[in-house]
Amino acid sequence: MSFLPDPDRQPDFYRSVTAKRFFAWVFDTVVIILLSLIAVVFTAFIGAFFFAALYLLVGFVYRTVTIASGSGTWGMRFVGIELRDARGARLDGSLALAHTLGYTVSMAIPVLQVISVLMMVLGSRGQGLTDAVLGTVALNRRVLA
């Protein structure tokens, strides 16, 4: 049983979420690149020799920590969306880790990424592959009046 808002009866929770996820991804990619460049400096530029691995590590930690602490990355928060579990609760540390791991695997395997994007674009809840497996969803944050 899902406690998430119904996309047919409460469409405002899902309106433009797929596009917002894309802009959040761009925002987060820039942040991760900047953090990775800072890490290169702190490694006395040795990190430049394995920048791809450093980027992967920084991105994994960034996503896990920001999702666990606020149920969304800084990019998601910037565009006004957050991740929720099947009960409608914010993601905890273990679910944030699982979500980040699923995201990382789907990014590493292009066919999974294409499937995930198609699921977001075509699905009524805008869930990607990792969301569907974990029962999570990205929703527009409620604005309290």
C-alpha positions in Angstrom: 0.0 0.0 0.0 1.3 3.4 -0.9 0.7 6.6 1.0 2.0 8.8 -1.7 -0.2 11.4 -3.4 -2.3 10.0 -6.3 -1.1 11.6 -9.6 -4.6 11.8 -10.9 -6.2 13.4 -7.9 -3.3 15.4 -6.7 -1.3 16.3 -9.8 0.3 19.4 -8.3 2.7 17.1 -6.4 4.1 15.8 -9.7 3.8 18.8 -12.0 7.1 19.5 -13.8 9.0 17.1 -11.5 10.8 15.4 -14.4 12.1 18.7 -15.8 13.0 19.8 -12.3 14.9 16.6 -11.8 16.9 17.4 -14.9 17.8 20.9 -13.8 18.6 19.5 -10.3 21.0 17.0 -12.0 22.8 19.8 -13.9 23.1 21.9 -10.6 24.4 18.8 -8.7 26.9 18.0 -11.5 28.4 21.5 -11.3 28.6 21.2 -7.5 30.2 17.8 -7.7 32.8 19.0 -10.3 33.6 22.0 -8.1 34.0 19.8 -5.0 36.1 17.4 -6.9 38.4 20.2 -8.1 38.8 21.4 -4.5 39.7 17.8 -3.6 42.3 17.8 -6.3 43.9 20.8 -4.7 43.8 19.2 -1.2 45.5 16.1 -2.6 48.4 18.2 -3.8 47.1 17.7 -7.4 47.6 13.9 -7.2 43.8 13.6 -7.5 44.1 15.0 -11.0 45.6 11.6 -12.1 42.5 9.7 -11.1 39.9 12.5 -11.5 37.2 10.1 -12.7 37.4 8.0 -9.6 37.6 11.1 -7.4 34.5 12.5 -9.1 32.7 9.2 -8.6 33.6 9.1 -4.9 32.8 12.8 -4.3 29.5 12.5 -6.1 28.5 9.3 -4.2 29.2 10.9 -0.8 27.6 14.2 -1.8 24.4 12.5 -3.0 24.2 10.1 0.0 24.8 12.8 2.6 22.5 15.5 1.1 19.6 13.0 0.5 20.0 11.6 4.0 20.0 15.0 5.6 17.3 16.7 3.6 15.6 14.1 1.4 17.1 15.7 -1.6 20.4 16.9 -3.1 21.2 20.6 -3.1 20.0 20.7 -6.7 16.7 19.1 -5.8 16.2 21.6 -3.0 17.1 24.5 -5.3 14.4 23.5 -7.8 11.8 22.7 -5.1 11.5 18.9 -5.1 12.3 16.2 -2.5 12.4 12.4 -2.4 9.8 10.5 -0.4 9.5 6.8 0.4 6.4 4.7 -0.2 5.0 5.8 3.2 5.5 9.4 2.2 8.3 9.9 4.7 11.7 11.6 4.0 14.5 9.2 3.1 16.7 8.0 5.9 20.4 7.2 5.7 20.0 3.7 4.5 17.5 4.5 1.9 19.6 7.5 0.8 22.5 5.1 0.4 20.4 2.6 -1.6 19.1 5.4 -3.8 22.5 6.7 -4.5 23.8 3.2 -5.3 20.9 2.6 -7.7 21.6 6.0 -9.4 25.3 5.2 -9.7 24.6 1.8 -11.2 22.1 3.2 -13.7 24.6 6.0 -14.7 27.3 3.4 -15.2 25.1 1.2 -17.5 23.7 3.4 -20.3 20.8 1.2 -21.2 19.6 1.4 -17.6 19.9 5.2 -17.7 17.8 5.3 -20.9 15.2 3.1 -19.3 15.2 5.3 -16.2 14.7 8.5 -18.2 11.9 6.9 -20.2 10.2 5.8 -17.0 10.5 9.4 -15.7 9.1 10.9 -18.8 6.3 8.4 -19.4 5.2 7.5 -15.9 2.4 9.3 -14.0 4.6 9.7 -10.9 7.8 10.5 -12.8 9.7 7.7 -11.1 13.0 6.5 -12.5 14.3 2.9 -12.4 15.8 3.3 -8.9 12.7 5.0 -7.6 10.5 2.1 -9.0 12.8 -0.5 -7.3 12.9 1.3 -4.0 9.4 2.6 -4.0 10.6 6.2 -3.8 9.3 9.2 -5.7 10.3 12.9 -6.2 7.6 15.3 -5.3 7.2 19.1 -5.4 7.8 20.4 -1.9 4.7 21.7 -0.3 4.7 25.5 0.2 3.1 26.4 3.4 1.0 29.5 3.1 
